[in-house]
Amino acid sequence: MTAPATVAQASGVTGAAVMSQLIESAGPAREPAADMADLAEVIRTLLAVEALRDTRVRLGGNLFDVVITSSGLQARSAVAVMDSIQGGCGPVIEDPENGWLYWLVPPGSSSRWAPHTHAVCLGAPHTITLPSLHRTAPPSPYWLRPSASDRLVPTGPLWEALTQLRPEPTPHADLTHQLGITPH
């Protein structure tokens, strides 16, 4: 078998030429790969939340979507149901000013969420402001159930709990007015 250097020498291609071609084909040295920009944004966001700052994040992508319900008695009962199903409910943010709960659900859930009379599921291109991880009480939005790295709220059991408990008032009209969207 012929050694690689011998083949390169026989064809007139030098090692320096091969290296130069590889470097040129890799693109500019300081230009990050497209998926690295998203990763960097996610890391900056999570560090900001951990550092006691509220942080606006895009829904969808690789993080999560959000289900929005009222925060009344029926919705709190749904949190208790999810506590028992999950051994502690996945992350839920309460927004006392609007009277809503934001349930963090797996990414892509908004495209699979069946229309619901008492809840709306949103994903990309919408955003949500995550409160600092240390905010666990009102007056501003706070973690009713803290975010844990190992879980989100599963949509199937959540959909069923909301169907049974029917939290009122529904968020549909408010979302249509505030966000200018038609919820699905």
Salt bridges, closest charged atoms under 4 A:
ASP38 OD1 - ARG58 NH2 3.65
GLU41 OE1 - ARG58 NH2 3.34
ASP54 OD1 - ARG135 NH1 3.02
ASP83 OD2 - ARG145 NH2 2.69
GLU94 OE1 - ARG76 NH2 2.28
ASP150 OD1 - ARG151 NE 3.85
GLU168 OE2 - HIS118 NE2 2.78
